[in-house]
Amino acid sequence: MKEALKNSIETMDDSMMECEICGKGIHGEPHKIIIDGVKLIACGECAKTSSSSWGLESKPALRKRPLLKRPLLKPRRVKVEALEELELVEDYGSLIRRTREKFGFSCEELGRKIGERVSALRKVEMNKMVPDQRLAKKLEYFLRIRLLVKPSTEIAEGKPVQKPYELTLGDVVSIRKKKDVRG
């Protein structure tokens, strides 16, 4: 079967070629054209419908792509903390060290896991450096401890500051009862 196909192809002349578009026989030289990206052999009439051809004599011209403008990078949004200030707990260094040792981590392992320098962690554990809020939050999250708390309302002597007295609904009721008893 393959041999028969080869023999028929070898005996075929240029005059016996058929147009791949309309199917008519091509008399004369066939035209090599491209239609919708497909390379075809066509007759002279069908070749008029195409604007490009293929073969050794003409290579498709390289199109220059316009440079795409990159969008401007937007600044990162930083989470705005609540208006209230947070402060570190007392003796934060020993709390961090005890918890780290309880989990069985060395300073190097902890630094690698939270993405911080070992020297910074050691200084924080020895209370030689106060961690910024970002580092304190990382340590809180990873070690599951509280380092940042709301500021206390204690004064220097250690006594809490008393808020001014405010009336409650119960106070109003008891005042009215006293007026009714007196009056």
Number of C-alpha atoms within 10 A of each C-alpha: 5 6 8 9 9 10 10 9 10 9 9 10 8 13 12 13 19 17 21 15 12 11 11 13 16 20 14 12 12 19 20 17 22 18 13 6 8 8 15 18 20 26 25 16 12 15 21 12 11 14 9 16 19 16 11 6 6 9 10 9 6 6 6 6 6 6 6 6 6 6 6 6 6 6 6 6 6 6 6 6 8 7 6 8 10 15 13 17 14 10 12 19 21 14 15 22 18 12 14 18 11 10 10 11 14 13 20 14 13 20 18 12 11 13 11 15 13 16 12 16 22 17 14 20 21 15 14 11 13 16 20 9 14 9 17 19 17 14 21 15 13 12 15 11 14 16 22 17 11 11 12 10 11 11 9 7 6 8 9 11 10 8 6 6 6 6 8 8 7 8 11 10 11 11 11 11 12 10 10 9 8 7 6
